[in-house]
């Protein structure tokens, strides 16, 4: 073979080898690229996610928060789509949140894109309606992943454990319900009236049936132990016609003769007598109430002229009207008006209580309401309830009686019975009454219906404990600062809880220690204060008292994150066993 042929053959062989190498290199690049885009997604790690708050908290009846996601470098492959769903798992169930999707940089879609080399960040919110079992729960992320057309399994990931449910200790049941007030008046006035009528320009007294009845009423009152005769008043008058001088003498004589008449009839009452020479005031009143001709014109004359003679002259000029006045109005003003004033003395407290206990049907609605108030003031709640229930049976049509039964049922925690009684109260006229609406608001709070509570409280102006009810409503809505303000100087479990929720533990302790009638919740809240301020002895003492008063607090404490760092402490375990 010639030299040239050998050279050509070598060149051809080298070219072929070079093409093979180039092909191998290109194929390698393609394979690397394919492997990068189809790489298997690894398991998610807890450090990729940050939960706020952690531990979870109940606020306004919900468990809410945010999850910040941070995907590391070279995790999120370019053709991946990952759906992430927050799930709150608890014994007996789970609550599923809103799914958020992320996509790789080579996916054509509208989800948030995460870079492969640089990684990336994202965030998602969660909100679950609280149920008591969630106090012992786990927040889990559930994944659904696809790379290209292939599904990739990513195991569930727990990112938060437990839920602080201290805010759920707020209770409308701890607010004093509203009792409708009685209109009890122990001593009442009895007024008996009668008129002695006179002929024109006459002063002779003539007896009549009304006067006889008044005199008999005086005699009967004097003989009754419960009645006191305060006196008899006499006002004698003349009609405003005939001239001022004549009427002055006439009215004075009518007064004198009426006094003499009463004495002759053996009236023993203290007598207060006076006269009105010309009864223009009475005249104006009678005209105003009448249908006489030219009524408006006559009234205009009275308002236009202060001088009595001018008034009389101008009215007489209205000849047709004056004739009617003379027959219909003026005779009624020629009189002595007699009033007997008697005080009826009411039953004593002792008498009312005795009758309420043994013969409630002998008392009226006001007396029975007053008896219930007396019993309550004496600390006898059973008697107060008994009298209130008797009143509701005897006076079922009075909205107050059923409202007060509802208030007693509320205080006992019987929500169903209270609702039934309030329905009756509303049907009997209590729909727009402040007390009934306030109690309906408390029931709404107990049922976690804050919107209904808000509506009822808006119609409860004037109720003594309205501010406290509003404050509990703010607690239920999660507005703790407003709740603190609304409670003011109130010393109650709810007021102490509000201070805990805003982080004012010293104020909370002062309030709770000042609660007049401490219960298990009072001591449990004090234990929480102590736990948050690392006062171990106070924690154990208060928790011990709470459990002694209500054993349910033992099981709560064992899973309550407020006491998490004490769960392994021997003293705590002995208390919450």
ABEGO torsion letter per residue (X at the ends): XBAAAAAAAAAAAAAAAAAAAAAAAAAAAAAAAAAAAABBBBBBBAAABBBOBOBBBBBGGBBBEBBBBBBBBGABBAABBBBBBBBBBBBGEBBBBBBBBBBBAABBBABBBBBAAAEEBBBBBBBBBBBAAAABBBBBBBBBBBBEABBBBBBBBBABBEBBAAAAABBAAABBBBBBBBABBABBBBBBBBBBBBBBGBABBBBBAAAAAAAAAAAAAAABAABBBAEBBBBBBBBABGEAAAAAAAAAAAAAAAAAAAAAAGBABBBBBBBBABBAAAAAAAAAABABBGAAAAAAAAAABABAAAAAAAAAABAAAAAAAAAAAAAAABBBBBBBBBBBBBBBAAAAAAAAAABAAABBAAAAAAAAAAAAAAGBAAAAAAAAAAAAAABAABAAAAAAAAAAAAAAGBAAAAAAAAAAAAAAGAAABAAAAAAAAAAAAAAGBAAAAAAAAAAABGBAAAAAAAAAAAAAAGBAAAAAAAAEABBBAAAAAAAAAAGBAAAAAAAAAABABBBAAAAAAAAAAAAAAGBAAAAAAAAAAAAAABAAAAAAAAABAAAAAAAABAAAAAAAX
